Amino acid sequence: MNIINELFDGSFMPHGHCYKWQSDLLFLHVVGDALTVMAYFLIPIALIQLVKKRNDFAFNWIFVMFAAFIFLCGVTHLINLVNIWHGYYYISGMAKLITGIVSITTTVMIVYLLPKVIAFPSIKDFKVKNEQLLLAKKELLEANQLLEQRVEARTKELEELARTDALTGVLNRGGLMSCLTDEIDRATRYKRPLSLLMVDLDHFKYVNDQYGHQQGDVVLTEAVQIISNVSRHSDHLGRYGGEEFLLILPETDMNEAKTLAERIRLDVEQHSFCQQEGHDISLTCSIGLTEYQPGQTQSSLLQTADRMLYSAKDAGRNRVIVNDNFDV
């Protein structure tokens, strides 16, 4: 009980006597301490709010210790303010002792925390890292664009392979059908002529039986070269099957197609096949020719060309037979 009485004993000489109760000194100390107390009580509130809002900080406890330290400093200034008129020096001493303990504890914590804080990247480090990330992002985007271009090129290459005959390098049957569909649509839409040549090498089986399949492959390749040499860039040549070839002729009527067919027939007849392999093989070809008629289906057009081809073969081969029947 005596300790409590002594603690709250305010009978000691107040600080006002030290200031001789001069109004100017009293004003400076009272206002200074009052403003300091206000600041020291508000700062901990801000720190506590920071800790509540940002609980992701790895060292929130240091903010709590700072808040306690600053609050206790405010308490000592508040007691100093009271001690101007009353001498509560025991309470003032206790407040200073507690403030000192908290201050030392906070200092120890700061010393412990200092290496971790120093290890934090600086603004300059963040800028360097950010530049590195931006550079990496740019390189990644460029690599991605390059990859997309390669994938697109490879896709086109695979699409081309899927519609190309492996032996001769011209369109395969699937590629031919796709082109024929497009050309029929174009001819129908714009009312333009479209002709079809179906070319078959006569007695090709004899070449395979007599000279072997490798020489037969050479014959097919050279036959494609002959047809390609007289074809236009806009024409579509493909291997329809075996030794049969299909030549799609956009913007070409019956008469123009017949002239071209006769030239192909004559060039094949006059060509000596497999000379580089030490042979001199002579062949002829039969050609069926038809012109697309409005409303005609793709299947009907092909059947007509095929029928004309077999008419050429039945007529003795090495000739061009033209479809004169335009009924769809």
C-alpha positions as CSV (number, residue, x, y, z in Angstrom):
1,M,0.0,0.0,0.0
2,N,2.9,2.3,0.8
3,I,4.4,1.6,-2.6
4,I,1.2,2.6,-4.3
5,N,1.0,5.7,-2.2
6,E,4.6,6.6,-3.0
7,L,4.0,5.9,-6.7
8,F,1.1,8.4,-6.8
9,D,2.8,10.9,-4.5
10,G,2.6,14.2,-6.4
11,S,4.0,16.3,-3.6
12,F,7.4,16.7,-5.1
13,M,8.4,20.1,-6.5
14,P,6.7,20.5,-9.9
15,H,8.8,21.5,-13.0
16,G,7.0,24.8,-13.1
17,H,9.2,26.0,-10.3
18,C,12.3,25.2,-12.5
19,Y,10.7,27.4,-15.2
20,K,10.1,30.1,-12.6
21,W,6.5,29.9,-13.8
22,Q,7.5,32.2,-16.7
23,S,4.7,32.2,-19.3
24,D,7.1,32.0,-22.3
25,L,8.9,28.9,-20.9
26,L,5.6,27.4,-19.9
27,F,4.2,28.0,-23.3
28,L,7.1,26.4,-25.1
29,H,7.2,23.3,-22.9
30,V,3.4,22.8,-22.6
31,V,2.7,23.2,-26.3
32,G,5.8,21.2,-27.3
33,D,4.9,18.3,-25.0
34,A,1.3,18.4,-26.0
35,L,2.1,18.2,-29.7
36,T,4.6,15.5,-29.1
37,V,2.1,13.5,-27.0
38,M,-0.5,13.9,-29.8
39,A,1.9,12.6,-32.4
40,Y,3.2,9.8,-30.3
41,F,-0.3,8.5,-29.7
42,L,-1.4,8.8,-33.3
43,I,1.7,7.1,-34.9
44,P,1.1,3.8,-33.1
45,I,-2.5,3.8,-34.3
46,A,-1.2,4.1,-37.9
47,L,1.3,1.3,-37.3
48,I,-1.3,-1.0,-35.9
49,Q,-3.6,-0.3,-38.9
50,L,-0.6,-1.1,-41.2
51,V,-0.1,-4.4,-39.5
52,K,-3.8,-5.2,-39.7
53,K,-4.1,-4.3,-43.4
54,R,-0.8,-5.9,-44.5
55,N,-0.5,-9.2,-42.7
56,D,1.7,-10.5,-45.5
57,F,4.7,-8.7,-44.2
58,A,7.3,-11.1,-42.8
59,F,8.3,-8.8,-39.9
60,N,5.0,-7.3,-38.7
61,W,6.1,-7.7,-35.1
62,I,8.8,-5.0,-35.5
63,F,6.0,-2.6,-36.3
64,V,4.2,-3.6,-33.1
65,M,7.3,-3.0,-31.1
66,F,7.8,0.4,-32.7
67,A,4.2,1.2,-31.9
68,A,4.7,0.2,-28.2
69,F,8.0,2.2,-28.0
70,I,6.5,5.3,-29.5
71,F,3.4,5.0,-27.4
72,L,5.5,4.8,-24.2
73,C,7.5,7.8,-25.3
74,G,4.2,9.6,-25.6
75,V,3.3,8.5,-22.1
76,T,6.5,10.0,-20.7
77,H,5.9,13.3,-22.4
78,L,2.3,13.3,-21.1
79,I,3.6,12.7,-17.5
80,N,6.2,15.5,-18.1
81,L,3.4,17.7,-19.0
82,V,1.5,16.9,-15.8
83,N,4.7,17.3,-13.8
84,I,4.8,21.0,-14.7
85,W,2.1,21.4,-12.0
86,H,2.5,18.2,-10.0
87,G,5.5,16.2,-9.1
88,Y,4.6,12.6,-10.0
89,Y,8.3,11.6,-10.4
90,Y,7.8,8.0,-9.4
91,I,5.2,7.5,-12.2
92,S,7.5,9.4,-14.6
93,G,10.5,7.2,-13.6
94,M,8.4,4.0,-14.0
95,A,7.3,5.2,-17.5
96,K,10.8,5.9,-18.5
97,L,12.1,2.5,-17.2
98,I,9.4,0.7,-19.2
99,T,10.1,2.8,-22.2
100,G,13.8,2.0,-21.9
101,I,13.2,-1.7,-21.6
102,V,10.9,-1.6,-24.7
103,S,13.5,0.5,-26.5
104,I,16.3,-1.9,-25.8
105,T,14.2,-4.9,-26.8
106,T,13.2,-3.1,-30.1
107,T,16.9,-2.3,-30.7
108,V,17.8,-6.0,-30.3
109,M,15.1,-7.0,-32.7
110,I,16.3,-4.4,-35.2
111,V,19.8,-5.7,-35.0
112,Y,18.5,-9.3,-35.5
113,L,16.4,-8.1,-38.4
114,L,19.0,-5.9,-40.0
115,P,20.8,-8.6,-42.2
116,K,17.4,-9.7,-43.6
117,V,16.5,-6.1,-44.4
118,I,19.9,-5.4,-46.0
119,A,19.4,-8.6,-48.1
120,F,16.2,-7.1,-49.6
121,P,16.8,-6.0,-53.2
122,S,17.2,-2.3,-53.7
123,I,15.2,-0.2,-56.2
124,K,18.2,-0.4,-58.5
125,D,18.1,-4.2,-58.2
126,F,14.4,-4.3,-58.9
127,K,15.0,-2.1,-62.0
128,V,17.7,-4.5,-63.2
129,K,15.5,-7.5,-62.5
130,N,12.5,-5.8,-64.3
131,E,14.7,-5.1,-67.3
132,Q,15.8,-8.7,-67.3
133,L,12.2,-9.9,-67.1
134,L,11.2,-7.6,-69.9
135,L,14.1,-8.8,-72.0
136,A,13.2,-12.4,-71.3
137,K,9.5,-11.7,-72.1
138,K,10.6,-10.1,-75.5
139,E,12.8,-13.1,-76.2
140,L,10.0,-15.5,-75.3
141,L,7.6,-13.6,-77.5
142,E,10.1,-13.7,-80.4
143,A,10.7,-17.4,-79.8
144,N,7.0,-18.0,-79.7
145,Q,6.5,-16.1,-82.9
146,L,9.3,-18.1,-84.5
147,L,7.8,-21.3,-83.3
148,E,4.4,-20.4,-84.6
149,Q,5.9,-19.5,-88.0
150,R,7.7,-22.9,-88.0
151,V,4.5,-24.7,-87.1
152,E,2.6,-22.9,-89.8
153,A,5.3,-23.6,-92.3
154,R,5.4,-27.3,-91.2
155,T,1.6,-27.5,-91.3
156,K,1.6,-26.1,-94.9
157,E,4.4,-28.6,-95.8
158,L,2.4,-31.5,-94.3
159,E,-0.8,-30.3,-96.1
160,E,1.2,-30.1,-99.3
161,L,2.6,-33.6,-98.7
162,A,-0.9,-34.9,-98.0
163,R,-2.1,-33.8,-101.4
164,T,1.1,-34.6,-103.4
165,D,2.1,-37.8,-105.1
166,A,5.3,-39.0,-103.6
167,L,6.8,-40.4,-106.8
168,T,6.0,-37.7,-109.4
169,G,5.7,-34.6,-107.2
170,V,2.3,-33.6,-108.7
171,L,-1.1,-33.7,-107.0
172,N,-2.4,-37.0,-105.8
173,R,-6.0,-38.1,-106.2
174,G,-7.1,-36.2,-103.1
175,G,-5.4,-33.0,-104.2
176,L,-6.9,-33.3,-107.6
177,M,-10.4,-33.7,-106.3
178,S,-10.0,-30.6,-104.1
179,C,-8.7,-28.5,-107.0
180,L,-11.5,-29.8,-109.3
181,T,-14.1,-28.8,-106.7
182,D,-12.7,-25.3,-106.5
183,E,-12.5,-24.9,-110.3
184,I,-16.0,-26.2,-110.9
185,D,-17.3,-23.7,-108.3
186,R,-15.3,-20.9,-110.0
187,A,-16.5,-21.9,-113.5
188,T,-20.1,-22.0,-112.3
189,R,-19.9,-18.7,-110.5
190,Y,-18.2,-16.7,-113.2
191,K,-19.6,-18.7,-116.2
192,R,-16.1,-19.5,-117.5
193,P,-15.0,-22.5,-119.5
194,L,-13.3,-25.5,-117.8
195,S,-11.9,-28.6,-119.5
196,L,-10.6,-31.9,-118.3
197,L,-7.9,-34.2,-119.8
198,M,-7.5,-37.7,-118.6
199,V,-4.2,-39.1,-119.9
200,D,-3.2,-42.8,-119.7
201,L,0.1,-44.3,-120.8
202,D,-0.5,-47.1,-123.3
203,H,0.9,-50.6,-122.5
204,F,2.5,-49.3,-119.4
205,K,2.3,-52.8,-117.8
206,Y,4.7,-54.0,-120.5
207,V,7.3,-51.5,-119.3
208,N,7.1,-52.8,-115.7
209,D,7.2,-56.5,-116.9
210,Q,10.1,-55.9,-119.4
211,Y,12.3,-53.4,-117.6
212,G,11.2,-53.5,-114.0
213,H,9.2,-51.3,-111.7
214,Q,12.1,-48.9,-111.2
215,Q,12.2,-48.1,-114.9
216,G,8.4,-47.9,-114.8
217,D,8.7,-45.2,-112.1
218,V,11.2,-43.3,-114.3
219,V,8.7,-43.4,-117.2
220,L,5.9,-42.0,-115.0
221,T,8.2,-39.2,-113.8
222,E,9.3,-38.3,-117.3
223,A,5.6,-38.4,-118.5
224,V,4.7,-35.9,-115.8
225,Q,7.6,-33.7,-117.0
226,I,6.3,-33.8,-120.6
227,I,2.8,-32.8,-119.6
228,S,4.1,-30.1,-117.2
229,N,6.2,-28.6,-120.0
230,V,3.2,-27.8,-122.1
231,S,0.9,-26.9,-119.2
232,R,0.2,-23.4,-117.8
233,H,0.9,-22.3,-114.3
234,S,-2.9,-22.0,-113.7
235,D,-3.5,-25.7,-114.8
236,H,-3.6,-28.5,-112.3
237,L,-1.8,-31.8,-113.0
238,G,-2.1,-34.8,-110.9
239,R,-1.7,-38.6,-110.8
240,Y,-5.2,-40.0,-110.9
241,G,-4.1,-43.6,-110.3
242,G,-1.4,-45.9,-111.6
243,E,-0.4,-44.6,-115.0
244,E,-3.4,-42.3,-115.4
245,F,-3.0,-38.6,-115.1
246,L,-5.6,-35.8,-114.8
247,L,-5.1,-32.3,-116.2
248,I,-7.5,-29.7,-115.1
249,L,-7.7,-26.7,-117.5
250,P,-9.4,-23.6,-116.1
251,E,-10.4,-20.9,-118.6
252,T,-10.0,-23.4,-121.4
253,D,-12.7,-24.4,-123.9
254,M,-13.0,-27.7,-125.9
255,N,-11.0,-26.5,-128.9
256,E,-8.1,-25.1,-126.8
257,A,-8.0,-28.3,-124.7
258,K,-8.0,-30.5,-127.8
259,T,-5.0,-28.6,-129.2
260,L,-3.1,-29.1,-126.0
261,A,-4.1,-32.8,-125.8
262,E,-2.8,-33.4,-129.3
263,R,0.5,-31.7,-128.4
264,I,0.8,-33.9,-125.2
265,R,0.0,-37.0,-127.3
266,L,2.6,-36.1,-129.9
267,D,5.3,-35.2,-127.3
268,V,4.9,-38.5,-125.5
269,E,5.0,-40.4,-128.8
270,Q,8.2,-38.7,-129.8
271,H,10.0,-39.0,-126.5
272,S,12.6,-41.7,-125.7
273,F,12.1,-42.7,-122.1
274,C,14.8,-43.9,-119.6
275,Q,17.7,-42.8,-121.8
276,Q,19.8,-41.9,-118.7
277,E,19.3,-45.4,-117.5
278,G,20.7,-46.8,-120.7
279,H,17.3,-47.7,-122.3
280,D,15.3,-46.3,-125.2
281,I,11.7,-47.0,-124.4
282,S,9.0,-45.7,-126.7
283,L,5.4,-45.2,-125.5
284,T,2.2,-43.6,-126.6
285,C,-0.7,-42.3,-124.6
286,S,-4.5,-42.1,-124.9
287,I,-6.4,-39.0,-123.9
288,G,-10.0,-38.5,-123.0
289,L,-11.2,-34.9,-123.2
290,T,-14.4,-33.2,-121.9
291,E,-15.6,-29.7,-121.1
292,Y,-17.6,-28.9,-118.0
293,Q,-21.3,-28.0,-118.6
294,P,-23.3,-25.9,-116.2
295,G,-25.0,-28.0,-113.6
296,Q,-22.7,-31.0,-114.2
297,T,-21.5,-32.7,-111.0
298,Q,-17.9,-33.5,-110.3
299,S,-18.6,-37.2,-110.5
300,S,-20.3,-36.9,-113.9
301,L,-17.5,-34.8,-115.3
302,L,-14.9,-37.4,-114.2
303,Q,-17.0,-40.3,-115.6
304,T,-17.3,-38.5,-118.9
305,A,-13.5,-37.9,-119.1
306,D,-12.9,-41.6,-118.2
307,R,-15.4,-42.8,-120.8
308,M,-13.6,-40.7,-123.4
309,L,-10.3,-42.2,-122.4
310,Y,-11.5,-45.7,-122.7
311,S,-13.1,-44.8,-126.1
312,A,-9.6,-43.7,-127.2
313,K,-8.2,-47.1,-126.0
314,D,-10.9,-49.0,-127.7
315,A,-10.3,-47.1,-130.9
316,G,-6.7,-48.3,-131.1
317,R,-4.9,-46.1,-128.5
318,N,-2.5,-43.2,-129.2
319,R,-5.3,-40.8,-129.9
320,V,-7.5,-38.1,-128.3
321,I,-11.2,-38.6,-128.0
322,V,-13.4,-35.5,-127.4
323,N,-16.8,-35.6,-125.7
324,D,-19.2,-34.2,-128.3
325,N,-22.3,-35.0,-126.2
326,F,-22.9,-32.0,-124.0
327,D,-26.0,-33.4,-122.2
328,V,-25.5,-33.2,-118.5
